[in-house]
Amino acid sequence: SYMLQNIPMKNILLVLIIFVITGCMTSTPYQPMGFKGGYENTQLDKNVFEVTFSGNGVTSRQRVRDFAMLRSAELTIQNGYKYFISINENTSSTQHTVVTPQTSTTDHNISVSDGYAYGTSNTTTYGGQQMRINKPTTVMRIICLNKKPNDVLSYNAYFIIKSIKNKYDIK
């Protein structure tokens, strides 16, 4: 009947709303900061940078950390260095609660018998669900170096770029 024909449309609407809320259901790509997230960086000294990578609601904490490492490696090379040290790193998540829009549909069935009208109505409500969305962020403070230090964990920028781009199939 009329009510059953509306259910698929309501489900499609709900799915579209969820896609918009979660960034079209794809993890944040490796990109400068935008609607879906991405990286930002600030130069704090000649060879010191703070790198932030923020994900959307379907981006894993590991992906966010890897992309912060990738951006750190790119900054290292772009500024004429070969290695970097992470002197401070923090990965956290912010939680957002979103309520989907609510709509109601009423179906009326009226019949006439012996001059009297008889009727029933049924109201169905869609939406109104609460969704919790976690958005991870990694912030790294790095020092870029030309020589590999012996006494502290350092990263070869060229190796990090190759490794992470291969892992996520980034060209």
N, C-alpha and C positions, 0 to 999 in steps of 0.2 A: 504494500500500500504506500501512500504518500510518505509516511514516517520512515519506512524502510529505505525508500529511495534517497532520503536525506542523509542517512548514516555514512555512506562512503564519502560524500562531500565534506561532512563534518570531520571525518578522520583525516582526509586530505588536508583540510585547513589546519588541524592540530599538528600534523607532521610538518607542514610548511612553517608554522610558528616555531616549532622546536628547531628546525633547520636554521632559521634566522637567529634564534637565541644562542645556539651553540656554534655559530659561525659556519653554517652550511655543512656541518658534520665532518669537516676535515680538520686535521691537525694544522696548527700554525705553520706556514711554510717559512723557509729561511728568507727573510726579507727585512728591510727597514721597518720600524714601528708603523703599524697601520691598524685598520679596523679589527683584523684577526689577531693582532699581536705582532711581535717581531723584535728586532734589536735596536738598542740605543747605546751610544757610548759617549763618554766625556773624557777629554784629556786633562789630567790633573798635574802633570809635569812633562818634561821632554820625553820621558820613556815610561810614564805611568798613566794607566787608563782605568776607568771604571766601565764595565760592560754589563748591560742588562738585557736579558732576553725574556719576554713575557709571552705565554701561550694562551690559547683560548680554552673553552670548557672541555675539549676532547684531546688536548695535547698532554702527553705524559711528562712527568717530572724529568725522566731521563732525556727525552728529546730536547726539553728546554735547557738542560745542563749541557748537552752536546752542542747545541747551537750557540750557547754562550762561549764555549771553548772554540768553536769554529770562528766566531767573530773576533775573539782574542787573538787567534793565530793570524787572521787576515790583517788586523791592526798592526801586529808585530812586523809582518813583512812590509806592509805599506809604509811603515815608518823606518825602514832600513835595518831591522833587527832580525835575528834568526831564532831566538829562544824567548820563552816567557815563563814567569813564575806567578802562580796565583797566591797572593799574600792574604786574601780574604775572600771567602766564597759563602754565599747564603742562598739556599733554595727554599722557597716558601710558597704557600698557596693562599689565595683569597677566595672565600666562599660567597657566592651570590645566590639568592633565592629569587626565583622568577615564578609568577603565577600566570598560567595561560588564560586567555580571555574566555569568558563564560557566555554561552548562548543557550536559549531554550526554544524548543519547537513544540507546539501544541497541535494535536491531531483530533478532529471532531468527527464523530460518526452520528448522524441524525437520520432517523427513519420515521415515517408517518404510517400509522395504522389506525383504522376506524376514526379518523379525524383528529387523532392525538399525535403529537410529536414526541418521540422518545430519543434521547441522545446520551452519548458518553463522550468524554474528552480525556485525553491522555497527554501529559506534558513530560517531555524528556529534556534533560539539561546536559549539555556537553561542556567540557573545559573546566576551568577552575582548579586544575591540578598544580601543586607546588613542585617545582623542580629545583634541586640544589646543584649548582654548577661550581666546580673548583677550577680556578685559573692559576697555574703554576708560574713562578718567576724565579730566575736565577740572576743574582748580582755577583759579579767577580771584579776584584781589583787586581790588576796585573802590573808587573814590572817587566819591561822588554829588555833583552840583553843580546850582545853580539857573541859572547863566549858562553859555553855551557858551564854552569857552576858545578863544582864537585860536592858541595856540602848541603845542597837543598834540591828537592824535587823540582825539575824544570821540564818544559815541554818543547820539543822541536816543532816549530810552527809549520814547516812544510809537511812533516809527517802527520800532524793533527788535521790539516786541511785535506790531505789525500784520504786519510782514514775516515773522517766524518762524512766527506762528500760521497765516498763509496758506500758507506753504511746507509745513507738516505737517498742515494742515487741522484745527487745534485750535480749538475753540469757546471 
